[in-house]
């Protein structure tokens, strides 16, 4: 007798039949995409009746229509109250939750990251946008409490943060200089170049400042210090019950991977 699929498999199947992609299902449930693909083939999700599939698609279409109508209503209210468009309002909402202009713009306008990197910073220079952000930040401080899931997510973000989220570094060519200024080849009149190392900070509006412990200026230049990812992993392992099911799944994978590296085992990835 075949084994009955567990609850997570049923959740994945329902999402699939409602039109979600495998990668989206994996992200929602905090599991590898390959696992979802294996379930799809093993339990023959594509073999379910077309009637059920069409019904689910119809329900999705109805929900989308409702959301579209709701957006139109929000747009009218936003235009009347703040002079912002619906997408500008969305940008403000995303921004007060992430403090990342690039990501907020990309989510609100559904555009490429390159476009968002340019336009996100421009958006913050819009006076009405800044006023709306300040209003939302004030409301958030007054009415929204930091619950245990928020704290769990903060430690989760620290554990998964990368230094390249905050700085870029590498090698680049710059013009050689001496005590008299930039050096130019006497014959060709072309600048004399040399290759140097560089470290560049990303704009504060493009990063999540809540993950930064300290930024300071010293005699050797500026430096940035992040919160200790290992301490956050330890906190997560001690407070696993504080997170949602999805948060717990992601945290478990991170802690397991960290444990293997700490013990000297090779990383599967």
N, C-alpha and C positions, 0 to 999 in steps of 0.2 A: 504494500500500500504506500503510495507516494507521501512524502512528508509535507505537511501543511505549511505554506509560506508564513514567515513571521510578520509582525506588524509593520516593520520597516519596508519589507518587500511589497506589502500591500499598499503602503503609502507611495512607494516609487511607481508601482503599476498605475495607481489612480492619477498621479501626475503625468505619466506618459500618455495615458488615454485622454487626458485633458489638453494635450498638445505640447507639453513641456519637452525640451530636448534633453538628451541623456546627460550632457554636461551640466545643465541647469538643475536636473534632479540630483546629481551628485553633489553639487554645491549646496542645495537646499537641505539635504540630509547629512552632509558632512562625511561622505564616503567616496571611494575612488570611482571614476567614471567606468573603469573596466568591470567593477562589480555590478554596476547597474546594467551594463551591456550583457554580462553573463546571465543576470536574472531575466532580462528581456528574451534572450534566446531559450533559456531553460524552461521558463514558464509560458513561452509562446504568447507573449502579449499581443503580437500582431495577428494572432489567430482568433482574438475575441470578436464577437459579432459586430458587423458594420453598423448595425442599428444603435448599439451602445456607443460606439465611437462617434457616430453622427450626432447622437443626442448630447454627448459631452461637448462636442465642438459647438453645437448650437447654444449650449449653456454659456460657453466661453464668449461667444459672440454677443450674447445678451448682456453679459457682465461688462464687456468692453464698451458696448453702447451706453450702458448706465454710467460708466466711468467718464466717457466722453461728454455726456450731458452734464455730469458733475463738474468737470473741468471748465465747461462753458459758463456755468453758474459762478464758479470761483473767479473766472476771468472777469466777468461783469463786476463782481464785488471788488476785486483788486483794482481794476481800472477806476472805479468810483472812489475808493477809499485812499489809495496810495499812489495812483498814477503808474503802477507797474503792470507789465504784462504777466500772463500766467507763468511763462517760463522764467521771467525775472524773479517772480515770487518763489518758484520752486528752487531757483538758485540760492535765494536767501535762506530758505528752510534747510537745504542740504548743507549750506555753509556753516550755520550756527551749530550743526551737529558734528562737523568734521574739521572746520577751519582750514579746509583745503580748497582753494579757489579753482584749481584745475579739475579735480574730481567732481566738484559741485557743478561746474559748468558742463562737464561731459555728461553727467546724469540728466541735467535739466534740458539740455539741447540735443542730446543723443548724437554727438558729433565725434570726430576723431580726436585723439589725445593731443595731437599737434595743434589743432585748432583751439582746443580748450586751454592749452598752456598760454596761448596769446590772448584770447578773449577773456579768460577768467580774471586776470589781473586788471584788464580794462574795465570789467564789470564792477570791480570794487572801487573804481574811481567815479562811478555814477553816484551822484549825491543822494538821489531817492533810494537807491539800493543800499547805500551805507545807512541811511536813516531807518530803513526797514530791518536791516540786520541788527542794529542797536536795539530796536524795539523788541525783536524776537529774543535777543540775548537777555534783555531785562525780564521779559515774561518767563523765560526758561529758568532764570535764577529765582524768580518769585514763586512759580507754581509747580515746577518739575523737580521732584526729589531724586536723588541719586540712589537707585535701588540696587539690590545685590547682583542682578543681572548686568547692570551697567558697570559695576566694579569688576565683575568677572570678565567682561568684554575689554575693560581697560587693561587688565593684566594680560589678556589674550593678545591684545594689540602690541603691548610691550614685548611679549615673548616672540612675536613674529616680525617685529620691526627690523629693518635693515638700514645700515648707515647710508646706503645709496638712496634711501628715501629722503635724505636731508642734505647730502652733499654729492657732488660729482668730482671725479678725479681721473687723471690720466697723463698723457704726454701731449705737448703742443709746441709749435714753432713760434718764436717771438723774435723781434728785431734786436740784434746785439747793440748794447750801449756802452759808452765809456764816459769819462769825466767831462767830455765835451758834448755829449748827447748821442743820438742814434748813429750807428755806424753804417756808412754807405760804401760800396765797392767803388774805388777810384776810377776804374776803367768802364764798368758797365753802368755805374750810377744806381745800381739796384741795392736794396737794403740787404745787409748781411744778417742772416737768420741763424738762430741756434735752437736746439730742442731742449725743453725744460719740463719738469714735473709741475702739475698744477692741482690745486684743490679749490673748488668753488662751492660756496654755500647757495642753496636754493632759496628763493624768496620766501619770507615768513608766511605770506598768504597762500603759498602752494604746499605747505606741509602741516601736519597735525602737531601743533606745539605742545599738546598735552603729553606727548611721548618723550619730550626733551627735558632732561633734568637740569641742565645748566649750559649757558652760552657765555663765554667770557673772552675779553680781550687781554692779551699779555704781550710781553716784549717780543715774543716770537710770532705774534699774530693772533688771530681768532681761533677758538677751539669750541667744539660742541661735545656734550656728554649726554648719552641716553641713559634711561633707567636700566638697571641690571636685568637682562632677559632671564638669566638663570634663577634669580630670586623670584621673578614672576612665575616661572615654571614651578618652583617649589610651592608658591602660594596656591597656584591652580591645583596642584596635586593634593593639597591639604583641604581645599574648599570646593571640590568637584561638585558637590550637591548644590552649590549656589548658582550654577549656570543652567541654561536651558539644555534640552537634549542635544540640539545641534552644537551649542558651545562646548558641551562636554565631549562630544565626539571629536571635534577639532582639537581640543586641548589634549585629549588622550593620545592622538596621533603625534602631536608635537612632543609631548613628554616621552613617548616611546622612542621617537627618533633621537631625541637628546640623550636618552639613556644608552642607546646603542653606540653613539659617537663617544660618549663619556667612557664607556667600557672598552673602546677600541675596535668595535665591530664596524665593518664597512657599511656605508649608507646605501640602501637599495636604490635611491634616486640618483 
